[in-house]
Amino acid sequence: MKIKHGMILTAGLGKRMQPLTNKKPKPLIEIEGSTLLERAISLLVNHGVEEITVNVHHLANQIEKFISDFKSKVKIKISNEKDLLLDTGGGVKKGTKEFKDNPFFVINPDTLWSNKYSEEVQSLEKEYFTNKRPCLLLVKKELSLDNSFKGDFNLKNNIITKDEKNQFIYTGLQIMKNDQFAFFNRNIFSMNEVWTKLITENNLGGVESNQKFYHLNTIEMFEKISSLSSID
């Protein structure tokens, strides 16, 4: 079985990337000639995803134009959050309604995605269908270029926990279904609330990534990544 749907989160304000993001939304920042958004789209399309939703808020018209001009064989739709930012959980809940009962990828373009992640996308999909539970792609914090991460989760036997000390970082890729959001009757909520509920139910799966982790969350990290002679 293959997952045919995906959502890319591009509605963030990018405050920690200012002044770069004052006139350009963070997903349209380029690294090695490709925008962060294009990298995320390519990862999904190369895996076989056929329908993608992209949510917009900050400098939304630029992302809408990028999508309109983007040459792709897949259908890419806009989920409008121009008037009200819904946070990560609320944004996914709104943007994936048309996916109905189908599982979908959710991807954060802040991570520097490349085809090196292709096998790990397949592993995440296999984990989802094998155990029939939502799952996240995690990486050990030692593999992060940014050493300020304290860790989000722990992972044992493909089950995610959250403890006092955590060794893994969330990469920005997960698989969900709409029924995970049915318990939230608010429009605005964080994905962290969804994860917390799933963890308490012992129902959040995980797969470990072995890739070096590049994550553009600050202007300093953008400059550091941009200065690298090559990206492993």
C-alpha positions in Angstrom: 0.0 0.0 0.0 1.1 3.5 -0.7 0.1 6.8 0.9 -1.2 9.2 -1.8 -1.8 12.3 0.2 0.4 14.8 2.0 0.3 18.2 3.7 3.2 20.8 3.8 3.2 23.3 6.7 4.1 26.7 5.2 2.0 29.1 7.3 4.6 30.0 9.9 5.7 33.5 10.6 9.4 32.8 10.4 10.2 35.3 13.1 13.6 33.8 14.1 14.7 34.0 10.5 14.2 37.8 10.2 15.2 39.9 8.4 15.3 37.3 5.7 11.6 36.5 6.2 10.4 40.1 6.3 9.9 40.1 2.5 10.0 36.4 1.7 8.3 33.5 3.5 10.7 31.0 5.0 9.6 28.1 2.7 10.8 30.1 -0.3 14.3 30.5 1.0 16.8 28.7 -1.2 19.6 26.3 -0.2 21.8 25.1 -3.0 19.5 26.4 -5.7 16.2 24.8 -4.4 13.6 26.4 -2.1 12.7 24.6 1.1 9.2 24.2 -0.2 10.4 22.6 -3.4 12.5 20.1 -1.5 9.5 19.0 0.6 7.3 18.7 -2.5 9.9 16.6 -4.3 10.3 14.2 -1.4 6.5 13.5 -1.4 6.1 13.4 -5.2 9.1 11.0 -5.6 7.5 8.7 -3.1 4.3 8.6 -5.1 2.0 11.1 -3.3 -0.6 12.4 -5.8 -2.4 15.1 -3.8 -0.8 17.8 -1.6 -2.2 20.6 0.5 -0.1 23.6 1.4 -1.3 26.0 4.1 -0.6 29.7 3.9 -0.6 32.8 6.1 2.6 34.9 6.2 3.2 36.5 2.7 0.7 34.0 1.4 0.5 35.5 -2.1 4.2 34.6 -2.7 3.6 30.9 -1.8 0.4 30.8 -3.9 2.3 32.2 -6.9 5.1 29.7 -6.4 2.5 26.8 -6.4 0.7 28.3 -9.4 3.9 28.4 -11.4 5.3 25.1 -10.1 5.4 22.4 -12.8 4.2 19.1 -11.2 2.2 16.1 -12.1 0.5 16.1 -8.7 -2.5 18.2 -7.6 -1.4 20.9 -5.1 -4.1 22.8 -3.2 -3.9 25.8 -0.9 -5.4 25.8 2.6 -6.1 29.4 3.4 -5.1 30.7 6.9 -4.6 34.3 5.8 -7.0 35.8 8.3 -6.4 33.4 11.2 -3.3 31.3 11.9 -4.5 27.9 13.2 -1.3 26.6 14.7 0.2 23.3 13.6 -2.6 20.9 14.7 -5.5 23.2 13.6 -3.8 23.8 10.3 -3.5 20.1 9.6 -7.0 19.5 10.7 -8.4 22.1 8.3 -6.0 21.3 5.4 -6.6 17.5 5.3 -10.4 17.4 5.5 -10.6 16.4 1.8 -8.3 13.4 2.4 -11.3 11.8 4.3 -10.3 8.5 5.8 -7.0 8.2 3.9 -3.6 8.4 5.8 -1.4 11.3 4.9 2.1 12.6 5.3 2.6 15.9 7.2 6.0 17.5 6.4 7.7 20.6 7.8 9.8 22.3 5.1 12.1 23.8 7.8 14.1 20.6 7.4 16.5 20.4 4.5 14.9 17.5 2.7 16.6 15.6 -0.1 16.3 12.2 -1.9 18.6 10.8 0.8 15.4 10.5 2.9 13.6 8.3 0.3 14.3 5.0 2.1 13.3 6.5 5.4 10.0 7.7 4.0 9.4 4.1 2.9 10.3 2.8 6.3 7.9 5.3 8.0 5.1 4.2 5.6 5.9 0.5 6.4 5.8 1.2 10.1 2.4 2.9 9.7 0.8 0.1 7.8 2.4 -2.7 9.9 1.2 -1.4 13.2 -1.7 0.8 12.1 -0.8 3.8 14.2 0.4 7.3 13.5 4.2 7.6 13.5 7.0 10.2 13.4 10.5 10.2 11.8 13.0 11.0 14.6 16.7 11.5 14.6 19.3 11.3 17.5 20.2 14.8 18.5 23.9 14.0 18.0 23.2 14.0 14.3 21.9 17.6 14.3 24.1 20.4 12.9 22.3 22.6 15.5 23.5 21.3 18.9 21.1 23.5 20.8 18.3 20.9 20.6 17.5 19.3 23.9 15.5 16.4 22.5 11.8 15.9 22.0 11.2 12.2 22.5 12.7 8.8 23.3 12.2 5.8 21.0 12.2 2.1 22.0 10.8 -0.8 19.9 9.3 1.8 17.5 7.2 3.3 20.3 7.6 7.0 21.2 7.8 8.3 24.8 8.5 11.7 26.2 10.6 11.6 29.4 12.6 14.0 31.6 15.6 13.4 29.3 15.0 12.8 25.6 17.5 11.6 23.0 15.6 12.1 19.8 14.5 15.2 17.7 11.4 15.3 15.5 12.6 15.6 11.9 9.4 17.2 10.6 7.9 14.2 8.9 4.9 12.2 10.2 2.0 10.1 9.1 -1.5 10.7 10.4 -5.2 10.2 9.7 -8.1 12.5 10.3 -9.5 10.5 13.2 -6.5 11.6 15.3 -7.9 15.2 15.2 -11.6 14.3 15.9 -11.1 14.7 19.6 -10.2 18.4 19.3 -13.3 20.6 18.9 -11.2 23.7 18.7 -10.0 25.3 15.5 -6.6 26.4 16.9 -4.4 23.9 18.6 -0.8 22.5 18.4 0.3 19.2 17.0 2.0 18.7 20.4 -1.4 18.2 21.9 -2.2 15.4 19.4 1.2 13.8 20.1 0.7 14.0 23.9 -2.7 12.3 23.7 -1.3 9.5 21.5 1.7 9.0 23.8 -0.5 8.6 26.8 -2.4 5.9 24.9 1.0 4.3 24.0 -0.1 4.7 20.4 2.5 6.9 18.7 5.0 5.0 16.6 8.5 6.1 15.5 11.2 5.4 13.0 14.8 6.5 13.4 16.5 8.5 10.7 20.2 8.1 10.1 20.7 11.3 8.1 22.6 14.3 9.2 19.9 16.7 10.4 19.8 20.2 8.9 17.0 22.4 10.3 16.6 26.1 9.4 15.1 27.6 12.5 17.2 30.7 13.0 19.1 33.2 10.8 22.3 31.9 12.4 21.5 28.4 11.3 20.7 29.6 7.8 24.1 31.3 7.6 25.9 28.2 9.0 24.2 25.9 6.5 24.8 28.3 3.6 28.5 28.5 4.4 29.0 24.7 4.1 31.0 23.6 1.1 28.7 20.5 0.8 25.7 19.1 2.6 26.2 15.4 3.5 
